[in-house]
Amino acid sequence: MKTDYIKDLEQIKDIMNRSTRFITLSGLSGVSTGIIALAGAIVAYQTFFKDTDYLVYEAVGLSGAFTGQLLVIALGTLVLSVISALFFTRRQTKKQQQPAWDAQTKRLLINLLIPLVAGGLFALMLLLKGFVGMLPPVTLLFYGLALVNASKYTLSDIRSLGIIEVVLGLLAFWFIGYGLLIWALGFGLVQLVYGLLMQKKYSL
C-alpha cells in the first residue's frame, strides 16, 4: 500500500514537471554543439588570430574583408550548432513521445532568445566598431545569462551550465588576451562535457 502511494506521488510529480518544464533536451545536443564550437574556434584562430593581436581592450582597425570573414565563421558555427541541437532534441521528443512544440517550449525559447538576441546584436555592434577582443567575453556572458534565464522552464542542470558560462565570460574579459581560448573552453569543452554528463544522468 505504501509502495503504491509513493508511486502515485512520483507519477503526479512527473506529470507536473512535464506540464511546466521542457524536459526533452538531448545530451547529444550539447556534445554536437561543443564539437562545432571547438571547430569554429580553431578555424578563427588559424584564419585571424594566429599571427595578429586583435584580443585587446581597445578598438582595432578592421578591413571589410576581415569583418565579413569573421561573420561568416561566426554565423556558420551558429547555424550548424542550432541545426544539430534541433535535430537531436527533435529526435529525443519523438523517442519520449512528447510534442515538439507546446506552451513549455514557447516559454523556454522566449526566455532563452531575449538575452541571446540582445547579446548577439551587442556583439555585432562591437565588431563593427572594431572591439574584437570584447567578443569572446560578451558572447559567453550573454549566453550564460540566457541559460540561467531559461533554466526555470527546463532541466535545473541548465542553470549550473549558465553560471559556468557567465564566470568564463568574466574571466575572458579579465584575461582578454586568452579570450578565444576561454571562448573555446566555454562553448566547446564545457558544452561537450555537459552533454556527456546529461546523456549519462538522464539517458537523453
C-alpha positions in Angstrom: 0.0 0.0 0.0 2.8 2.4 0.9 4.7 1.5 -2.2 1.6 2.2 -4.4 1.2 5.6 -2.6 4.8 6.5 -3.3 4.4 5.5 -7.0 1.3 7.6 -7.3 3.2 10.6 -5.9 6.0 10.1 -8.3 3.6 9.9 -11.2 1.9 13.1 -10.1 5.3 14.8 -9.7 6.3 13.7 -13.2 3.1 15.0 -14.7 3.5 18.3 -13.0 7.1 18.6 -14.3 6.0 17.8 -17.8 3.3 20.4 -17.6 5.6 23.2 -16.5 9.1 22.3 -17.9 10.6 21.4 -21.2 12.4 18.2 -20.2 13.2 16.6 -23.6 16.6 18.3 -24.2 19.1 15.9 -25.6 22.6 15.4 -24.1 23.8 14.8 -27.7 22.8 18.4 -28.5 25.5 19.6 -26.0 28.1 17.2 -27.4 27.5 18.2 -31.0 27.4 22.0 -30.4 30.5 21.7 -28.3 32.4 19.9 -31.1 31.1 22.5 -33.7 32.2 25.4 -31.4 35.7 23.9 -31.0 36.0 23.6 -34.8 34.8 27.2 -35.2 37.4 28.4 -32.7 40.2 26.5 -34.4 39.2 28.0 -37.8 39.0 31.5 -36.4 42.4 31.1 -34.7 44.1 29.8 -37.8 42.5 32.5 -40.0 42.6 35.6 -37.9 44.4 35.3 -34.5 47.4 33.2 -35.1 49.7 36.0 -36.3 47.8 39.1 -35.1 47.0 40.7 -31.8 43.3 41.6 -32.0 42.4 40.4 -28.5 42.9 43.7 -26.7 40.6 46.1 -24.9 41.0 48.9 -27.5 39.3 49.1 -30.9 41.5 47.9 -33.8 41.3 48.8 -37.4 39.5 46.2 -39.4 39.1 45.7 -43.1 35.8 44.9 -44.6 37.2 41.5 -45.7 38.2 40.7 -42.1 34.8 41.6 -40.7 33.0 39.7 -43.4 35.1 36.6 -43.0 34.7 36.6 -39.2 30.9 37.0 -39.6 30.8 34.0 -42.0 32.7 31.8 -39.5 30.6 33.0 -36.6 27.3 32.6 -38.4 28.4 29.2 -39.8 29.2 28.0 -36.3 25.9 29.3 -35.0 23.8 27.8 -37.8 25.4 24.4 -37.6 25.0 24.4 -33.8 21.3 25.3 -34.0 20.7 22.6 -36.6 22.4 19.9 -34.6 20.7 21.0 -31.4 17.3 20.9 -33.1 18.0 17.6 -34.7 18.9 15.8 -31.5 16.2 17.5 -29.5 13.6 16.6 -32.1 14.8 13.0 -32.1 14.5 13.0 -28.3 10.9 14.3 -28.3 9.9 11.5 -30.7 11.7 9.0 -28.5 9.8 10.2 -25.4 6.6 10.6 -27.4 6.4 14.3 -26.4 5.2 17.2 -28.5 8.0 19.2 -30.2 6.1 22.5 -29.8 3.9 23.3 -26.8 3.5 26.0 -24.2 6.6 24.9 -22.3 8.7 25.0 -25.5 7.4 28.5 -26.2 8.2 29.8 -22.7 11.7 28.2 -22.9 12.5 29.8 -26.2 11.2 33.2 -25.3 13.3 33.3 -22.1 16.4 31.9 -23.9 16.2 34.2 -27.0 15.7 37.6 -25.3 19.2 37.6 -23.8 20.7 35.7 -26.8 19.4 38.2 -29.4 20.4 41.2 -27.3 23.8 39.7 -26.8 24.2 38.9 -30.5 23.2 42.4 -31.6 25.6 43.9 -29.0 28.4 41.7 -30.2 27.7 42.7 -33.8 27.9 46.4 -32.8 31.2 45.8 -31.0 32.6 44.0 -34.1 31.6 46.8 -36.4 33.3 49.3 -34.0 36.5 47.3 -34.0 36.3 45.9 -30.5 37.2 42.3 -31.5 38.7 41.5 -28.0 35.3 42.1 -26.4 33.5 39.5 -28.5 34.5 36.3 -26.5 33.6 37.7 -23.1 30.4 39.3 -24.3 29.1 36.2 -26.1 29.9 34.0 -23.1 28.2 36.4 -20.7 25.0 36.7 -22.6 24.9 33.0 -23.4 25.3 32.2 -19.7 22.6 34.7 -18.7 20.3 33.2 -21.4 20.7 29.7 -20.0 20.1 30.9 -16.4 17.0 32.8 -17.6 15.6 29.8 -19.4 16.6 27.3 -16.7 13.3 27.6 -14.8 11.5 26.2 -17.8 13.7 23.1 -18.4 16.2 20.9 -16.6 17.7 22.5 -13.5 21.2 21.5 -14.7 21.0 24.2 -17.3 21.3 26.8 -14.6 24.6 25.4 -13.5 25.9 25.4 -17.0 24.7 29.1 -17.4 26.6 30.1 -14.2 29.8 28.4 -15.5 29.5 30.3 -18.8 29.0 33.6 -17.0 32.1 33.0 -14.9 34.1 32.1 -18.0 32.8 35.3 -19.7 34.2 37.4 -16.8 37.5 35.5 -17.0 37.6 36.2 -20.7 37.2 39.9 -20.0 39.9 39.9 -17.3 42.3 37.8 -19.3 41.4 39.3 -22.6 44.5 38.0 -24.4 43.2 34.5 -23.8 39.7 35.3 -24.8 39.5 33.0 -27.8 40.9 30.1 -25.7 38.4 30.7 -22.9 35.6 31.0 -25.5 36.6 27.6 -26.9 36.6 26.3 -23.3 33.1 27.6 -22.6 31.3 27.0 -25.9 33.3 23.9 -26.8 34.7 21.8 -24.0 32.3 22.7 -21.2 29.3 22.2 -23.6 30.7 18.8 -24.7 31.3 17.6 -21.1 27.9 18.9 -20.0 26.2 17.0 -22.9 28.0 13.8 -22.0 27.0 14.2 -18.3 23.4 14.9 -19.3 23.4 11.8 -21.5 24.6 9.6 -18.7 22.5 11.2 -16.0 19.1 11.2 -17.8 19.9 8.7 -20.6 18.9 11.5 -23.0 
